[in-house]
Amino acid sequence: MKILMIAPEPFFESRGTPFSEFYRIKALTEMGHRVDLITYPIGEDIKIDNLRIYRSFRPPFIKKIKIGPSFAKIILDLFLFPKAFFKALFGKYDFIHTHEEGGYLGAFLRKFFGKKHLYDMHSSLPQQMTNFNFTKSRIIIGFVKILENFVLKNSDSIITICPALQEYVLSKYPKANSYLIENFLDEEYEADSERVEEIKNMFTGKKIALYAGTLEHYQGIDLLLEASKYLDESVGILVVGGRKDQIAGYKKNFEFDENKVKFIPQVHKKDVINFIKACDVLLSLRKKGTNTPLKIYSYLKSGKPIVATKILSHTQLLNEKISILVSPDPESISEGIKKALGEKGKKVAEEALKFARENFTKSKYLEKVKKAISIFEEL
């Protein structure tokens, strides 16, 4: 099939939704389908067989896009949506595959022009408004809820990325063709032994606890910095990811021992495996949210113990058998890291690896994507 994908994201960047879009494209093209991607004029060009990338116009004053809703995204959408609209209207596509707010356009095209629409739901957009402190206006949030209902109602097929979202969709539209596809597909990069040793030498002779990901406020980096004060000198904490200005903000606003905690700006996705191999404990410390972090699936396959906060983002996938779950406070986090470095850590790491090998394989991912798009082969 020939598919038009609308992704209002900086593609490609090493962060959640672009990663998910990347793996959807990989799955679809490996099945032999062709994908035309309409996306922002920001991001790394990636070459994949059967993929063509079309970028919208970039205003000269927009250099980068932060995670979550923003006025910069609204401006970029004003250029992306018309380009995608005409491409969808006059191109010969079997269906339109939309992400995030691209679903608004996909639903509109389905409702008024009869185009077939697959909505890839990475989060609830009204929830994003409050999670990212974009607005507290009940009027705006209420309007976004109306738009979200319009999208769900005008989708031939829906993909959700976690159980909480799947339950949310089916609670509104029990008869929806909604498919849960967790973001567990990843590329098997080989670790570089020299690079692994280089990373280990950042904390010579110490055990290393790794946080890898964005540095948004909800990720719990503030809790981790406080937790470091409860750990002795035998443990080092490595925080990898985020922008340089975010790192500078943490260094300015929080007191911590820089011999015990080291920040590394965002690295290339191929380098992440080296950090995972070099470390002894893997951390995911979100303070709020319902979507399972993408990195959890890689962590489960790593053979390293995971310490995660006991919130829905994690508990809908993780349990005490395959991870060490802690309350989102500094003392609990430090105690969790200590447990992970002992016998408890070895046991949960072994069980996590077994769980991942049984449930999160490439063949299962491809099977789920195939099921989600099967309706378009029938139409």
Secondary structure as UniProt FT lines:
FT   STRAND          2..7
FT   HELIX           16..30
FT   TURN            31..32
FT   STRAND          34..39
FT   TURN            49..50
FT   STRAND          51..55
FT   TURN            60..61
FT   HELIX           71..90
FT   STRAND          95..99
FT   TURN            100..101
FT   HELIX           102..113
FT   STRAND          117..121
FT   HELIX           125..131
FT   TURN            132..133
FT   HELIX           138..153
FT   STRAND          157..160
FT   HELIX           163..172
FT   TURN            174..175
FT   STRAND          178..180
FT   HELIX           193..200
FT   HELIX           201..203
FT   TURN            204..205
FT   STRAND          207..212
FT   HELIX           217..219
FT   HELIX           221..227
FT   HELIX           228..230
FT   TURN            233..234
FT   STRAND          235..240
FT   HELIX           244..253
FT   TURN            258..260
FT   STRAND          261..264
FT   HELIX           269..278
FT   STRAND          281..284
FT   HELIX           295..300
FT   TURN            301..303
FT   STRAND          306..309
FT   HELIX           312..315
FT   TURN            316..317
FT   TURN            320..322
FT   STRAND          324..326
FT   HELIX           330..340
FT   HELIX           343..359
FT   HELIX           362..378
//
